[in-house]
Amino acid sequence: MHTHADRAESLALMRTAAAELSTAVAGLSAEQLTTRYIPTEWTVAQNVHHMADSHAFALNNVLIALTEDRPTWRDYEVDGIAALADCSSADISGSLAYFAALQHRWVRLCESLSDAEYARTGIASWGEFSIDETVRIYARHTRKHIIQIAECLAAAH
C-alpha cells in the first residue's frame, strides 16, 4: 500500500498532466503532429490520442474494481488503436479535452477513496493490481509520453 504522501504526489501529477500535455503540443503544425520522426515510435498525434484512450480504459477498470470483487480488467491493443484513422488525425483537440476531463474525474474519484478502496484489486493480463498501484502508474504515464513526444520532435531536427 502506498502512503498518503505517495498518493498526494500521484494526485499532484494527475492535476497537472493535461496542462503539461497541452503545453508539449501547443503550436505544432499538422505535419509535425502526424509525421513519424522515429520509425519505431508513434507520431505526436498518436501519443495524444493514446493518452485519452489509455486513461479512459484505466479509469473504467478502476471503477469496475470499486464495484466488483477482483474483476478481470479489459485489455486492448494499443498499437491497433493507434493505427486507426482517427488516431492518426492531426485534430487532437477532442483528445486533449477528453484527457483533461478524465484527469479531473480521476482526481475527484481518488480524493474520495478510503484506504480499503485504494487496496481493491483488478486482474489484468499482466497481473493483479490494486487501485493504489494503478493510480501511481497512470499518474506517471503522461510524463512518459511527453518525453516520447519531445524525442520525436527532437528527431525532426
MOFEN-V904995 format. One record per residue. RES is the residue in three letters. SS is DSSP state (a for helix, b for strand, c for the rest). OMEGA is omega in whole degrees, -180 to 180 (* if undefined). Layout:
RES SS OMEGA
RES SS OMEGA
//
This chain:
MET c 178
HIS c 180
THR c 176
HIS a 177
ALA a 177
ASP a -180
ARG a 179
ALA a 177
GLU a 179
SER a -179
LEU a 176
ALA a 177
LEU a -179
MET a 180
ARG a -176
THR a -173
ALA a -176
ALA a 179
ALA a 179
GLU a 178
LEU a 178
SER a 179
THR a -178
ALA a -176
VAL a -177
ALA c 174
GLY c 180
LEU c 178
SER c 176
ALA a 179
GLU a 179
GLN a -179
LEU a -172
THR a 179
THR c 177
ARG c -177
TYR c 177
ILE c -172
PRO c -177
THR c -178
GLU c 176
TRP c 172
THR c 177
VAL a -180
ALA a 179
GLN a 177
ASN a -179
VAL a 179
HIS a 178
HIS a -179
MET a 179
ALA a -179
ASP a -176
SER a -178
HIS a 174
ALA a 178
PHE a -177
ALA a 179
LEU a 178
ASN a 178
ASN a 178
VAL a 179
LEU a 178
ILE a 179
ALA a 178
LEU a -175
THR a 179
GLU c 178
ASP c 177
ARG c -179
PRO b 171
THR b -178
TRP c -179
ARG c 173
ASP c 174
TYR c -177
GLU c -174
VAL a -180
ASP a 177
GLY a 178
ILE a 180
ALA a -179
ALA c 179
LEU c -175
ALA a -178
ASP a 178
CYS a 176
SER a -177
SER c 177
ALA c 178
ASP c -178
ILE c -175
SER a 180
GLY a 180
SER a 177
LEU a 179
ALA a 179
TYR a 178
PHE a 179
ALA a 179
ALA a 178
LEU a 180
GLN a 178
HIS a 180
ARG a 179
TRP a -177
VAL a 180
ARG a 178
LEU a -176
CYS a 179
GLU a -177
SER a -173
LEU c 173
SER c 176
ASP a -180
ALA a 179
GLU a 176
TYR a -178
ALA a 180
ARG c -174
THR b 171
GLY b -177
ILE b 177
ALA b 180
SER c -178
TRP c 175
GLY b 179
GLU b -176
PHE b 173
SER b 174
ILE a 176
ASP a -179
GLU a -178
THR a 178
VAL a 180
ARG a 180
ILE a -175
TYR a 174
ALA a -179
ARG a -177
HIS a -179
THR a -180
ARG a 180
LYS a -177
HIS a 174
ILE a 176
ILE a 179
GLN a 177
ILE a -180
ALA a 179
GLU a 178
CYS a -178
LEU a 178
ALA a -180
ALA a 180
ALA c -175
HIS c *
//
